[in-house]
Amino acid sequence: MEAECVSRYHWHQPCEHQCSSCVVKHIKAPVDIVWSLVRRFDQPQKYKPFVSRCIVQGDLKIGSVREVNVKSGLPATTSTERLEMLDDQEHILGVKIVGGDHRLKNYSSIITVHPDVIDGTEGTKVIESFVVDVPDGNTQDETCYFVNALINCNLKSLADFSERMAMRGLVSTSQPPTPL
């Protein structure tokens, strides 16, 4: 099933000067909890530890742009990102970086959230894939290693937060200001 999910939704076709990869994380929390966090394009700081602030320009819809402030410790301070895809039925979020003071040029990612069974209980499989230009002075392997490390950190934080919510019987009540 994992291979089918990847081939169906994570269709990046990197050019010669780009790299692409895919990260899978199994989370011991129901899909509705995990998706309620992932889908919040306007609040990535809820689970992404390197995001300190996020402001969305205009209404929250496909094509919306957010300005993200990055915490110190990374080689960046801001990122401008556009919402490319949001499907609440299939649980798909697509984001493209369109600016900022970092080296992730032409970065595009897809995150999908799928029901899973973990140790006989309801869980979630999150798959995140990306494509990005390889910066001058770096190799494809170095670039993929860096981006995969960021994604793994974000997904670990998502898992920790989601699993705490599940243990407390909580479902995120934060909904977007307007339906998409």
C-alpha distance (Angstrom), angle and dihedral (degrees) to the residues before:
residue distance angle dihedral
M1 . . .
E2 3.80 . .
A3 3.81 91.9 .
E4 3.82 89.9 49.8
C5 3.82 91.3 51.8
V6 3.78 91.7 49.6
S7 3.81 94.9 47.9
R8 3.82 92.6 44.7
Y9 3.82 101.1 48.0
H10 3.79 109.1 12.1
W11 3.80 99.3 65.4
H12 3.82 102.9 151.4
Q13 3.77 115.3 156.1
P14 3.80 106.7 -165.2
C15 3.79 120.9 -153.7
E16 3.79 121.7 -133.4
H17 3.85 93.1 -86.0
Q18 3.82 94.2 47.0
C19 3.78 138.1 76.2
S20 3.77 131.7 -150.4
S21 3.77 135.6 -169.8
C22 3.78 143.3 164.9
V23 3.82 130.0 -136.0
V24 3.82 125.3 -163.4
K25 3.81 124.2 -159.9
H26 3.81 126.3 -176.3
I27 3.81 112.6 -150.3
K28 3.80 126.6 -165.4
A29 3.81 94.0 -136.4
P30 3.81 133.6 86.6
V31 3.80 120.6 -90.0
D32 3.83 93.2 -113.1
I33 3.81 91.7 60.3
V34 3.81 94.7 45.2
W35 3.80 94.1 44.0
S36 3.82 91.9 48.3
L37 3.82 87.3 63.4
V38 3.81 100.1 37.6
R39 3.82 94.8 49.4
R40 3.81 93.4 57.4
F41 3.80 98.4 100.7
D42 3.80 86.1 167.5
Q43 3.83 94.2 56.3
P44 3.82 111.4 37.7
Q45 3.81 89.0 148.0
K46 3.82 88.5 74.1
Y47 3.79 88.4 82.9
K48 3.81 109.0 -1.8
P49 3.81 105.6 92.8
F50 3.82 96.2 -159.4
V51 3.83 94.5 55.7
S52 3.79 114.8 90.4
R53 3.80 99.9 172.2
C54 3.78 140.8 4.6
I55 3.80 130.8 -167.2
V56 3.82 122.1 -174.3
Q57 3.78 117.2 -151.9
G58 3.82 112.0 -135.3
D59 3.79 127.0 -25.8
L60 3.79 120.4 -9.0
K61 3.82 104.9 -107.4
I62 3.79 141.6 113.5
G63 3.79 105.6 -54.2
S64 3.82 93.3 29.9
V65 3.79 115.0 142.0
R66 3.78 126.3 -142.4
E67 3.79 129.7 -164.0
V68 3.79 110.3 -144.4
N69 3.79 125.1 -165.0
V70 3.79 113.1 -149.2
K71 3.81 122.0 -144.7
S72 3.76 118.6 -118.3
G73 3.78 118.2 -87.4
L74 3.79 96.4 63.1
P75 3.80 126.6 86.9
A76 3.83 91.0 -108.2
T77 3.80 142.1 59.5
T78 3.82 103.1 -168.2
S79 3.78 140.3 24.5
T80 3.81 129.3 -171.3
E81 3.80 111.8 -151.4
R82 3.81 135.4 -178.8
L83 3.81 126.5 -148.8
E84 3.80 105.0 -123.0
M85 3.80 101.3 170.9
L86 3.81 137.5 9.5
D87 3.79 118.4 172.7
D88 3.81 114.9 172.3
Q89 3.81 92.2 -175.4
E90 3.81 97.1 53.3
H91 3.84 94.1 27.4
I92 3.80 96.9 -124.1
L93 3.80 127.3 151.4
G94 3.81 122.4 -176.0
V95 3.81 123.3 -171.3
K96 3.81 132.0 178.9
I97 3.80 125.2 -164.8
V98 3.80 108.4 -132.4
G99 3.82 101.1 172.9
G100 3.77 148.4 -16.9
D101 3.78 139.7 116.8
H102 3.78 100.8 -69.1
R103 3.78 140.0 90.4
L104 3.83 98.8 -109.3
K105 3.79 98.3 106.7
N106 3.82 119.4 177.4
Y107 3.81 89.9 5.2
S108 3.79 115.1 169.3
S109 3.80 127.4 171.8
I110 3.78 139.4 -174.5
I111 3.80 123.0 -158.7
T112 3.79 120.6 -168.4
V113 3.79 126.4 -174.6
H114 3.82 120.5 -154.0
P115 3.82 136.5 -180.0
D116 3.78 112.4 -104.4
V117 3.79 139.2 173.3
I118 3.78 115.0 -128.1
D119 3.81 119.3 -175.9
G120 3.81 89.3 -18.3
T121 3.82 94.8 -53.6
E122 3.78 135.4 101.6
G123 3.78 111.9 -83.4
T124 3.76 143.6 150.6
K125 3.79 136.4 -113.3
V126 3.79 114.6 -150.5
I127 3.79 119.0 -165.1
E128 3.79 120.6 -170.1
S129 3.78 123.2 -177.5
F130 3.77 132.1 175.8
V131 3.77 146.3 -179.5
V132 3.81 123.0 -153.4
D133 3.79 140.7 164.1
V134 3.79 115.3 -98.5
P135 3.83 106.0 -119.2
D136 3.79 119.4 -124.9
G137 3.79 109.3 -89.0
N138 3.82 94.1 27.7
T139 3.80 133.3 91.8
Q140 3.79 127.0 -131.7
D141 3.81 89.3 -108.4
E142 3.81 92.9 52.1
T143 3.79 92.3 47.9
C144 3.81 94.0 47.6
Y145 3.81 90.8 46.1
F146 3.84 91.3 53.1
V147 3.82 95.5 46.2
N148 3.82 92.6 43.1
A149 3.82 89.0 52.5
L150 3.82 90.8 53.0
I151 3.81 92.1 47.4
N152 3.81 92.1 47.0
C153 3.80 90.0 51.5
N154 3.83 91.5 49.2
L155 3.81 92.6 46.8
K156 3.81 92.4 47.9
S157 3.79 89.1 52.6
L158 3.83 89.8 46.8
A159 3.82 89.6 51.4
D160 3.80 93.6 47.8
F161 3.81 93.0 48.3
S162 3.83 94.5 43.1
E163 3.80 93.1 47.3
R164 3.82 91.5 50.5
M165 3.81 89.2 50.7
A166 3.83 90.6 49.0
M167 3.81 92.6 49.5
R168 3.80 89.4 52.5
G169 3.80 91.8 46.3
L170 3.79 91.3 -118.2
V171 3.76 128.8 148.4
S172 3.77 117.5 -165.6
T173 3.78 107.5 -100.4
S174 3.76 93.7 -169.2
Q175 3.77 107.4 109.8
P176 3.76 126.9 177.0
P177 3.79 115.3 -89.2
T178 3.79 91.6 -114.0
P179 3.82 131.5 20.8
L180 3.78 114.9 -100.8
